Amino acid sequence: MPDQAIADGPRTQTSLLSETRVGAYEKALLRRYALSAFTSDRGNSITLSEEALRWYDDNRKKVGLSLPGINHKLSRIHRKDDWPGLVRINITAADRATARFSVKLPLLSALQKRLDWIASTLRLTAVQSSYLGAVVRLTEIPSFQALGAAFSGRESDCDEVAADTVCKFLGQGRVGANRHRSHVRALHRLGLIEHRGRNDWAPSATVLAILSLRTFRETALRHALFGMPRRSSLTVADFEHMKEKVGNTSSILSGALTNKEKGAALLFYGAPGTGKTEFAALIGELVGAQTVFIGEMPHSDSRLELERRHEPSREDRLSHLAFSSQLASLTGRIILVVDEADDIFTGVDDDDWSSRTGSKVFMNRLVEESPAPVIFITNNPDRLGEAVLRRMLYAVEFSPISEATRRRVIQRHAMALGVSLDDMATVELSQLPASPALIEAGIRAAALAASNQEQEHSNIPRRRSDTKAAGEIAAPTAVKRPIEGQVAVTVVASLLKASGRSWDRRPSVSSPKFDPMLSNADIDLLALEDRIRQARGWSLSFLLDGLPGTGKSAFARHLASVMELEILQKRGSDIFASFVGETEANIAQAFEEAADTGRFLIFDEADSLLASRLGAERNWEVSQVNEMLTWMESHPLPFAATTNHASRIDPAAVRRFLFKVRFDAMTAVQAEKAFLRFFKRNSIGDQARQRLRKLFPLTPSDFALVSRKSLLLGIEDEAQILGMLSAEVAAKPGATIRIGF
């Protein structure tokens, strides 16, 4: 019989379950619920409300109800046409026997088959299964909602139900309701029902999604839970910087899948944008398994998708995890992935019972007893609690993706979006510590800007160039960069700044490359470079000392390039912290990050980190130097420290550097070569040469700065350029040369 044949009150529900036909099985179950409710009170009588009496009167023939005591009372009410607010009715032993034995359920309905599949998959008890079915029907099917409203006094379209009301329809009194609490908690822990406050409950979105399917075949249910395999946008080459971790993870997961190992839980942790989620998808491809992301439940029914388009709750994710872990054990090679895992674990390990958000025992067992391997992903592993962390089989820390990886990501997205990036933009983008998602956003913005510029140019008529006014400074002849590159770099940098990320602003790629012929060092830099090139793989350390601008940092970066290592540059501001112990922790983190990512670590202003302990006045001044010394001795990769004041560095630290290089001001010959190179001259006049030789101290950075300044101002005259160099020298401490420009 269709549900319209049974009184159900107003119809405002939009759930697909609200359209469930009340066929023979559902009609029989509705009759059973009603009989239980009408005979639930102990003793020889029951108190009924007007709403309950009216429901009985409207539906007794349709459902097949016949309780003599209530029938007699209704006859008197109809004769007098007077409905009482409350009425006491005698209930006989025969009435109770009818409620207990007379309702024989026919063949299962499609809804019940899906409920039975849920119960079987999650190994629910008979009581738990009955309770879940009652919660679903009393909140989703109008005919059952109307029955619930008659006994609860709520609206007939209410989408939540009190636990006591459920117990009444299941034939349980108050004692039975107390026993049901443990079953309710079990259903809640599994994420099958969600708590709506006080003692009210409703089925979770995951349960509703499964029950709303048009079929109860296991293959369809499996597809609803697992969906189509997700493919990673990255490749193994993108994780070259963590090659050992990739191998370990693949081996462990492959072994767990082959041996059907229970409790194979792995932890992926690290800063946002380091590729944790993409690697989880990729690892499934590597071991021939499907990765299922918990909380993401695709469905082909667009109406259902519209209803469920919300962020999954903790209950949604737990139920999806519970279903998927049980089903995965029967399906084949499945890896479950719980992203933002701290959302479901936070508070579980709290010592304060009042602040716990779930059962500690249940959550620990969830990790230990999962039939399928589970990857838990978090940015904050400390929020999971020690008890959870101890149960992880392997923990993988993710550091920011390498510069080479970013270049590959840039090229892939640029090609996909048809964006042409110049070499300068590609290098600058790759130097920004951006995730693949931010890189894609920057390149997409560049594509939009480029298309808009093309449209504007097509609408602007050509015109004759304005004649330069007399005496006007000539504009620099620099080549104009394509707009795509400018936009991409600017957009990604803005997104990094908005997210609170900081990064090293390296010298522009337009700056001249390091030239050892222009650096006045106390060691043959070319010979040192050649030996280092041959000693690749050694643990090398360099202390580079000298005046500002003499090329110390540039030489350190050059060494990294020679050894084909990316750079991790740290300054004192990156290391020093306000609280005791934090500076030491930052020092350790810098060395660990360099070791994990295989990068060349450079400490600028090293004298602030390695100051002599002889003049130390506070304990932390000594402890931070000790921390540096410890890591310097054990660091497996090359690193360098630059300083303008080597005499301030602790003697023990100086001894630990394998190479100590002193950079002085340029010689006269070097200054002349620099003048020709930076200002693009084939020769220099005798008068200018003599004037140049009187300028001391000059450094490569002086020439680089004056070169940019003269280009901007359009100055090409030798005398004016020399005057600008004189000004730079005169501005240095202790200089006595008069400014000539």
C-alpha positions in Angstrom: 0.0 0.0 0.0 1.5 3.4 -0.9 2.4 5.7 1.9 -0.3 8.2 0.8 -2.9 5.7 2.0 -1.7 6.1 5.6 -2.1 9.3 7.5 1.3 11.0 7.5 0.7 14.7 8.1 2.4 17.5 6.2 5.1 16.5 3.6 8.1 18.8 3.7 10.9 16.3 3.6 13.2 16.2 0.5 15.1 13.1 1.4 14.8 10.3 -1.1 13.7 8.0 1.8 10.6 10.2 2.2 9.4 8.7 -1.1 9.7 5.1 0.2 6.6 3.1 -0.5 4.9 1.7 2.6 4.5 -1.8 1.2 3.6 -4.9 3.0 6.8 -5.1 5.1 6.9 -1.4 6.1 3.1 -1.5 6.8 3.6 -4.6 9.1 6.5 -2.9 10.9 4.4 0.3 11.3 1.7 -1.9 12.9 4.3 -3.5 15.2 5.6 -0.1 16.3 2.1 1.2 17.0 1.1 -1.9 19.0 4.2 -1.6 21.1 3.5 2.1 21.8 -0.1 1.6 22.6 0.7 -1.2 25.1 4.1 -0.1 26.4 3.1 1.1 29.9 3.2 -1.4 32.7 0.0 -2.1 34.7 -3.5 -2.5 33.5 -3.9 0.9 31.8 -2.2 3.4 29.6 -2.4 7.2 29.3 -2.8 8.5 25.7 -2.8 12.0 24.3 -5.4 13.3 21.9 -2.7 13.1 19.1 -2.1 9.4 19.7 -5.8 8.7 19.8 -6.5 10.6 16.5 -3.6 8.7 14.9 -5.1 5.4 16.0 -8.5 6.4 14.8 -7.2 7.5 11.3 -5.0 4.5 10.7 -6.4 1.4 12.6 -8.2 0.0 9.6 -5.4 0.8 7.1 -2.7 -0.7 9.3 -4.9 -3.5 10.9 -5.0 -2.4 14.5 -7.7 -3.5 16.9 -7.3 -3.0 20.7 -10.7 -3.4 22.4 -10.0 -0.9 25.2 -9.1 1.9 22.7 -11.9 1.0 20.3 -14.5 1.3 23.1 -13.1 4.6 24.2 -13.1 6.0 20.6 -16.8 5.0 20.2 -17.7 7.1 23.2 -15.6 10.0 22.0 -17.3 9.9 18.5 -20.8 9.8 20.1 -20.1 12.9 22.2 -17.8 14.5 19.7 -15.5 15.5 22.5 -11.8 14.8 22.3 -10.0 14.8 25.6 -6.5 16.2 26.0 -5.4 13.0 27.9 -7.3 9.8 28.5 -6.7 6.7 30.6 -7.5 3.5 28.9 -7.5 -0.1 30.3 -5.1 -2.5 28.5 -5.8 -6.2 28.9 -3.3 -9.1 28.9 -4.8 -10.1 25.6 -3.9 -6.7 24.1 -0.3 -7.1 25.2 -0.2 -10.6 23.8 -1.5 -9.3 20.5 1.3 -6.7 20.5 3.9 -9.3 21.2 2.9 -12.2 18.9 0.4 -11.2 16.3 2.5 -9.2 13.9 4.3 -11.6 11.5 6.6 -9.7 9.1 6.3 -10.5 5.4 9.2 -10.6 2.9 11.8 -7.9 3.5 11.4 -4.6 1.8 14.3 -3.0 -0.2 14.9 -0.6 2.7 15.2 -3.4 5.2 17.6 -5.3 2.9 19.9 -2.3 2.9 19.6 -2.0 6.6 20.5 -5.7 7.0 23.5 -5.2 4.7 24.7 -2.4 7.0 24.2 -4.5 10.1 26.0 -7.5 8.5 28.9 -5.4 7.2 29.5 -3.7 10.6 28.5 -6.8 12.7 25.8 -5.0 14.5 23.8 -6.9 17.2 20.0 -7.6 16.6 19.1 -4.8 19.1 21.5 -2.3 17.4 20.1 -3.2 14.0 16.5 -2.7 15.2 17.4 0.6 16.9 19.1 1.9 13.7 16.1 0.9 11.6 13.7 2.7 14.0 15.8 5.9 14.0 15.8 5.9 10.2 12.1 5.3 9.7 11.0 7.6 12.5 13.0 10.5 11.0 12.8 9.9 7.3 9.5 8.1 6.3 6.4 10.3 6.6 4.1 7.6 7.8 6.5 6.6 10.6 7.2 10.3 11.4 3.5 10.9 11.9 3.3 7.9 14.3 6.3 9.3 16.2 4.8 12.8 16.3 1.6 11.4 17.8 3.5 10.1 20.8 6.2 12.7 21.2 4.2 15.9 20.6 6.6 17.1 17.9 6.0 18.1 14.3 5.3 15.3 12.0 8.1 16.3 9.7 10.7 16.3 12.4 14.1 14.9 11.3 15.3 13.8 14.7 13.8 11.5 17.4 14.3 11.1 21.1 15.9 7.8 22.4 12.9 7.2 24.7 10.5 7.5 21.8 12.5 4.9 19.9 12.4 2.5 22.9 8.6 2.9 23.2 8.2 1.7 19.6 10.6 -1.1 20.1 8.6 -2.4 23.1 11.0 -1.2 25.7 10.1 0.6 28.9 12.3 2.8 31.0 14.4 -0.1 32.1 14.8 -1.2 28.5 15.8 2.4 27.6 18.6 2.3 30.1 19.9 -0.9 28.6 19.7 0.7 25.1 22.1 3.4 26.0 25.1 1.2 25.4 23.7 0.3 22.0 23.1 4.0 21.2 26.7 4.8 22.0 27.9 2.0 19.8 25.9 3.2 16.8 27.2 6.8 17.5 30.8 5.7 17.7 30.4 3.9 14.3 29.0 7.1 12.9 25.7 5.5 12.0 23.6 8.0 14.0 24.4 11.6 15.0 23.6 13.4 18.2 21.3 16.4 17.8 21.5 17.6 21.4 19.9 16.4 24.6 18.6 12.9 23.9 17.8 13.4 20.3 19.3 11.4 17.4 19.2 11.2 13.6 20.7 8.9 11.0 24.1 10.0 9.7 24.5 11.3 6.1 26.5 8.2 5.2 23.6 5.9 6.3 21.1 8.0 4.4 23.3 7.9 1.3 23.4 4.1 1.4 19.8 3.7 2.1 18.8 6.1 -0.7 20.4 3.9 -3.4 18.1 2.5 -6.0 19.6 -0.9 -5.5 20.8 -3.1 -2.6 23.3 -5.1 -4.7 26.7 -5.2 -2.9 28.5 -4.0 -6.0 26.4 -0.8 -6.1 26.9 -0.2 -2.4 30.6 -0.7 -2.8 30.7 1.9 -5.6 28.7 4.3 -3.4 31.3 4.0 -0.6 34.5 3.7 -2.7 33.7 5.6 -5.9 36.2 5.7 -8.8 39.9 5.5 -8.0 41.5 8.9 -7.6 44.6 9.5 -9.7 47.4 11.6 -8.3 48.5 14.8 -10.2 52.1 14.0 -9.2 54.5 11.3 -10.1 57.2 9.4 -8.3 59.8 11.8 -9.8 58.0 14.6 -7.8 59.0 12.8 -4.6 62.7 12.2 -5.5 63.7 14.2 -2.4 62.1 11.5 -0.2 63.1 8.5 -2.2 63.8 6.3 0.8 60.4 7.1 2.4 58.7 6.2 -0.9 60.3 2.8 -0.9 59.5 2.1 2.7 55.9 3.1 2.4 55.4 1.0 -0.8 57.0 -2.1 0.8 55.0 -1.8 4.0 51.6 -1.2 2.3 52.2 -3.9 -0.3 53.1 -6.4 2.4 50.1 -5.5 4.5 47.7 -5.9 1.5 49.3 -9.3 0.5 49.2 -10.7 4.1 45.8 -9.1 4.9 47.4 -7.6 8.0 45.1 -5.9 10.5 46.0 -2.6 12.0 48.4 -1.5 9.3 48.1 2.2 10.1 50.5 4.8 8.6 50.8 8.5 9.5 51.6 11.2 6.9 52.4 14.5 8.5 53.9 17.8 7.5 53.2 21.4 6.6 50.3 22.2 4.3 51.1 22.0 0.6 53.9 19.4 1.0 52.1 16.7 -1.1 50.7 14.4 1.6 47.3 13.9 -0.1 48.7 13.5 -3.6 51.3 11.0 -2.3 48.5 9.0 -0.7 46.8 8.7 -4.1 50.0 7.9 -5.8 51.1 5.2 -3.4 47.9 3.3 -4.3 48.9 3.3 -7.9 52.4 2.1 -7.0 51.2 -0.9 -5.1 48.2 -1.7 -7.3 45.5 -0.7 -4.9 42.6 1.7 -4.9 42.8 4.5 -2.4 39.5 5.5 -0.8 39.4 9.0 0.8 37.2 8.8 3.8 34.4 11.4 3.8 34.2 11.6 0.0 31.2 9.6 -1.2 30.5 10.0 -4.9 27.0 9.1 -6.1 25.4 9.2 -9.5 22.0 10.4 -8.3 22.2 14.2 -8.7 19.2 14.8 -6.3 20.9 13.0 -3.5 24.2 14.8 -4.3 22.4 18.1 -3.9 20.9 17.1 -0.6 24.3 16.0 0.8 26.4 18.8 -0.5 27.9 19.8 2.8 31.1 19.3 4.7 31.2 15.8 6.2 30.8 15.8 10.0 32.9 13.7 12.3 30.0 11.1 12.4 29.9 11.0 8.6 33.6 10.3 8.4 33.6 7.7 11.2 30.7 5.8 9.6 32.4 5.9 6.2 35.6 4.7 7.7 33.8 1.9 9.6 31.9 0.8 6.5 34.9 1.0 4.2 37.3 -0.8 6.5 34.9 -3.8 6.8 34.0 -3.8 3.1 37.6 -3.4 2.0 38.6 -6.7 3.7 36.1 -8.5 1.4 36.8 -6.5 -1.8 40.6 -6.8 -2.5 43.4 -4.3 -2.5 42.0 -1.2 -0.8 43.9 1.5 1.1 41.8 3.9 3.2 42.9 7.5 3.6 41.7 9.8 6.4 42.7 13.3 5.6 42.7 15.9 8.4 42.8 13.0 10.8 43.1 15.3 13.8 39.5 16.2 13.3 38.4 12.7 14.4 41.1 12.2 17.0 41.3 15.5 18.7 40.2 15.2 22.4 40.0 11.4 22.4 43.3 11.1 24.3 42.5 14.0 26.7 43.0 13.1 30.4 40.1 15.3 31.3 37.0 13.1 30.7 34.8 16.2 30.4 36.6 17.4 27.3 36.8 14.1 25.4 35.1 13.9 22.1 34.9 10.1 21.7 35.7 6.8 23.3 39.4 6.4 23.7 39.1 2.6 23.6 37.0 2.7 20.5 39.3 5.0 18.6 42.4 3.0 19.5 40.7 -0.2 18.3 39.7 1.6 15.1 43.5 2.0 14.5 44.5 -1.4 15.7 41.8 -3.6 14.2 41.1 -2.1 10.8 41.1 -5.0 8.3 42.4 -2.7 5.6 45.5 -0.5 5.6 44.7 3.1 6.7 46.7 6.2 6.0 46.1 9.0 8.5 47.1 12.5 7.2 47.5 15.6 9.4 49.4 18.9 9.6 49.5 18.6 13.4 50.5 15.1 14.6 50.6 16.3 18.2 46.8 16.6 18.2 46.3 12.9 17.7 47.6 12.0 21.1 50.3 9.7 22.2 48.0 6.6 22.4 47.1 7.0 18.8 50.7 7.8 17.6 52.0 4.6 19.4 49.7 2.5 17.2 51.1 3.8 13.9 53.1 1.3 12.0 55.1 3.9 10.1 55.3 7.7 10.3 56.3 9.7 7.2 57.2 13.4 7.5 56.7 15.5 4.4 58.9 18.5 3.8 58.2 21.2 1.2 58.6 19.9 -2.3 61.9 20.5 -4.0 62.7 23.2 -6.4 63.2 20.7 -9.2 59.7 19.3 -8.4 58.2 22.7 -8.5 59.8 23.3 -12.0 58.1 20.1 -13.3 54.8 21.1 -11.8 55.1 24.6 -13.4 55.9 23.1 -16.8 53.0 20.6 -16.6 50.4 23.3 -15.6 51.7 25.8 -18.1 51.5 23.3 -20.9 48.0 22.2 -19.8 46.7 25.8 -19.7 48.6 27.0 -22.8 50.6 29.5 -20.9 54.0 30.6 -22.2 56.4 31.3 -19.3 59.8 32.9 -19.9 62.9 31.3 -18.2 63.0 34.1 -15.7 59.4 33.5 -14.5 60.0 29.7 -14.4 63.0 30.1 -12.2 61.4 32.7 -9.9 58.2 30.6 -9.5 60.3 27.5 -8.7 62.1 29.4 -6.0 58.8 30.2 -4.2 57.9 27.6 -1.5 54.5 27.0 -3.1 52.4 23.9 -3.2 51.2 22.4 -6.5 47.8 23.9 -5.9 49.1 27.4 -5.5 51.3 27.1 -8.6 48.3 26.0 -10.6 46.3 29.0 -9.3 49.1 31.4 -10.3 49.4 29.9 -13.8 45.6 29.9 -14.2 45.6 33.6 -13.3 48.4 34.2 -15.8 46.3 32.5 -18.5 43.4 34.8 -17.8 45.5 37.9 -17.7 47.2 37.0 -21.0 43.9 36.4 -22.8 42.6 39.8 -21.5 45.7 41.6 -22.7 45.4 40.1 -26.1 41.8 41.3 -26.3 42.7 44.9 -25.2 45.6 45.1 -27.7 43.3 44.0 -30.5 41.0 46.9 -29.7 43.7 49.7 -29.4 44.5 51.4 -32.7 48.2 52.0 -33.5 49.6 55.5 -33.1 52.9 57.3 -33.7 55.3 57.3 -30.8 55.7 60.5 -28.9 59.0 62.3 -29.6 61.3 62.4 -26.6 61.6 65.9 -25.1 64.9 67.6 -25.1 67.0 66.8 -22.0 64.6 64.0 -21.0 66.4 61.0 -19.3 66.5 58.0 -21.7 64.4 55.1 -20.6 66.4 51.9 -19.8 66.7 49.5 -22.6 65.7 46.4 -20.6 63.7 43.8 -22.4 60.0 43.8 -21.3 58.9 40.6 -19.6 55.8 38.7 -20.9 52.8 39.4 -18.7 52.2 35.7 -18.1 55.4 35.4 -16.1 54.8 38.6 -14.1 51.3 37.6 -13.1 52.1 34.1 -12.2 54.9 35.1 -9.9 52.9 37.9 -8.3 49.8 35.8 -7.7 51.7 32.9 -6.1 53.7 35.3 -3.9 50.5 37.0 -2.8 48.8 33.7 -1.9 51.9 32.7 0.1 51.9 36.0 2.0 48.1 35.7 2.7 48.7 32.3 4.2 51.4 33.6 6.5 54.2 31.8 4.7 57.7 33.4 4.5 60.5 32.6 2.1 63.9 33.6 1.2 64.0 36.5 -1.3 66.9 35.4 -3.3 68.8 37.7 -5.6 67.0 38.2 -8.9 67.9 35.9 -11.7 68.9 39.0 -13.6 71.8 39.6 -11.2 75.2 38.5 -12.6 76.3 35.0 -11.8 79.1 34.6 -9.3 82.5 35.0 -11.0 85.5 33.8 -8.9 87.7 36.1 -11.0 86.1 39.1 -9.4 86.4 37.9 -5.8 89.6 38.5 -3.8 89.8 35.5 -1.5 92.7 34.1 0.4 92.3 30.8 -1.4 92.2 29.8 -5.1 88.5 29.7 -5.6 88.7 28.0 -9.0 90.9 25.2 -7.6 88.6 24.8 -4.6 85.6 24.6 -6.9 87.3 21.9 -9.0 88.1 19.8 -5.9 84.6 20.1 -4.5 83.1 19.1 -7.8 85.1 15.8 -7.6 84.3 15.3 -3.9 80.5 15.2 -4.3 78.8 13.4 -1.5 81.2 14.4 1.2 80.2 16.2 4.4 81.8 19.6 3.8 81.6 22.8 5.8 82.6 26.3 4.9 83.1 29.5 6.9 83.0 32.5 4.6 84.2 35.7 6.2 84.7 39.2 4.8 83.4 42.7 4.2 79.8 43.1 3.1 79.3 42.7 -0.6 82.5 40.8 -1.3 80.6 37.7 -2.6 80.4 35.4 0.4 76.7 34.5 0.0 77.0 34.4 -3.8 79.9 32.0 -3.5 77.9 29.8 -1.1 75.1 29.6 -3.6 77.6 28.9 -6.3 79.0 26.0 -4.3 75.5 24.5 -4.0 75.1 24.8 -7.8 78.4 23.1 -8.3 77.3 20.2 -6.1 73.9 20.2 -7.8 72.1 20.9 -4.5 69.2 23.1 -3.8 69.6 25.8 -1.2 68.1 26.2 2.3 69.0 29.6 3.5 68.6 30.7 7.2 69.2 34.0 8.9 69.3 34.8 12.5 65.7 36.1 12.4 64.6 32.7 11.2 66.3 30.9 14.2 66.0 33.2 17.2 62.9 32.8 19.4 61.6 34.4 22.5 61.1 31.4 24.7 63.8 29.2 26.3 64.6 26.2 24.2 62.9 27.4 21.0 66.1 28.8 19.4 67.8 25.4 19.9 64.7 23.7 18.5 64.9 25.9 15.4 68.6 25.2 14.9 67.8 21.4 15.0 64.9 21.9 12.7 67.1 23.7 10.1 69.7 20.9 10.0 67.0 18.2 9.9 65.1 19.9 7.1 68.3 20.2 5.1 69.2 16.6 5.7 65.6 15.4 4.9 65.4 17.4 1.7 69.0 17.0 0.6 69.6 20.8 0.4 72.7 22.9 0.9 72.2 24.8 4.2 73.5 28.4 4.4 73.5 30.3 7.6 73.8 34.1 7.1 75.1 36.3 9.9 76.5 33.2 11.6 78.4 35.2 14.2 75.0 35.8 15.9 74.4 32.1 16.2 78.0 31.1 17.1 79.1 34.0 19.3 82.0 33.2 21.6 80.9 31.6 24.8 83.7 33.4 26.7 81.7 36.6 27.0 78.3 34.9 27.5 76.2 36.2 30.3 73.1 34.0 30.0 72.7 30.2 29.9 70.8 30.3 26.6 73.7 32.0 24.8 75.9 29.0 25.7 73.2 26.4 24.9 72.5 27.7 21.4 76.2 27.6 20.5 76.4 24.0 21.9 73.4 23.0 19.8 75.0 24.4 16.7 78.3 22.6 17.5 76.5 19.3 18.0 74.7 19.5 14.7 77.7 20.8 12.8 79.6 17.6 13.8 76.8 15.2 12.7 75.3 16.9 9.7 75.7 14.5 6.7 75.5 17.2 3.9 77.5 20.2 2.9 76.7 23.5 4.6 78.1 27.0 4.8 78.1 30.0 7.2 78.8 33.6 6.2 79.8 36.4 8.5 81.2 39.9 8.5 82.9 39.3 11.9 84.7 36.0 12.1 86.6 37.3 15.2 83.3 37.1 17.2 82.7 33.4 16.5 83.5 30.9 19.2 86.9 29.3 18.6 85.5 25.8 18.9 83.1 26.6 16.1 85.8 28.0 13.9 87.8 24.8 14.3 84.9 22.7 13.1 84.7 24.3 9.7 86.6 22.3 7.1 87.2 25.3 4.9 87.7 28.9 6.1 87.7 31.5 3.3 88.5 35.2 3.8 87.0 37.6 1.2 88.6 41.0 0.9 87.9 44.1 -1.2 88.7 43.8 -5.0 92.2 44.4 -6.3 92.7 47.2 -8.8 92.9 44.6 -11.7 89.6 43.0 -10.5 87.9 46.4 -10.2 88.9 47.2 -13.8 87.5 43.9 -15.1 84.3 44.5 -13.2 84.0 48.0 -14.7 84.3 46.7 -18.2 81.8 43.8 -17.6 79.1 45.6 -15.6 79.0 48.6 -17.8 79.5 46.7 -21.1 82.7 48.5 -22.2 85.5 47.2 -24.4 88.1 49.5 -22.8 88.5 52.2 -20.2 90.3 55.6 -20.5 93.6 56.2 -18.7 92.1 59.0 -16.6 89.1 56.9 -15.6 91.5 54.0 -14.8 93.6 56.1 -12.5 90.5 57.4 -10.8 89.1 53.9 -10.4 92.3 52.6 -8.8 92.0 55.3 -6.1 88.6 53.9 -5.0 89.0 51.5 -2.1 87.4 49.4 -0.9 85.3 48.3 -3.8 83.2 45.1 -3.9 81.3 43.2 -6.6 78.0 44.4 -5.0 79.1 48.0 -5.5 79.4 47.5 -9.2 76.1 45.5 -9.4 74.2 48.3 -7.6 75.7 51.2 -9.6 75.0 49.2 -12.8 71.3 48.9 -12.0 71.1 52.6 -11.0 72.9 53.9 -14.1 70.6 51.7 -16.3 67.5 53.2 -14.6 68.8 56.8 -14.9 70.1 56.3 -18.4 73.6 57.3 -17.5 76.5 56.1 -19.8 79.2 58.7 -19.1 82.3 57.2 -17.5 82.8 60.2 -15.2 79.3 60.0 -13.9 79.5 56.3 -13.3 82.8 56.7 -11.4 81.2 59.4 -9.3 78.4 57.0 -8.4 81.0 54.4 -7.4 82.8 57.0 -5.3 79.6 57.7 -3.5 79.2 54.0 -2.6 82.8 53.8 -1.3 82.4 57.0 0.7 79.2 55.7 2.4 81.2 52.8 4.0 82.3 53.1 7.6 85.8 54.7 7.9 85.9 56.0 4.3 87.8 59.2 3.7 87.1 59.7 0.0 85.1 62.7 -0.9 81.9 62.1 -2.8 82.4 63.1 -6.4 78.9 62.8 -7.7 
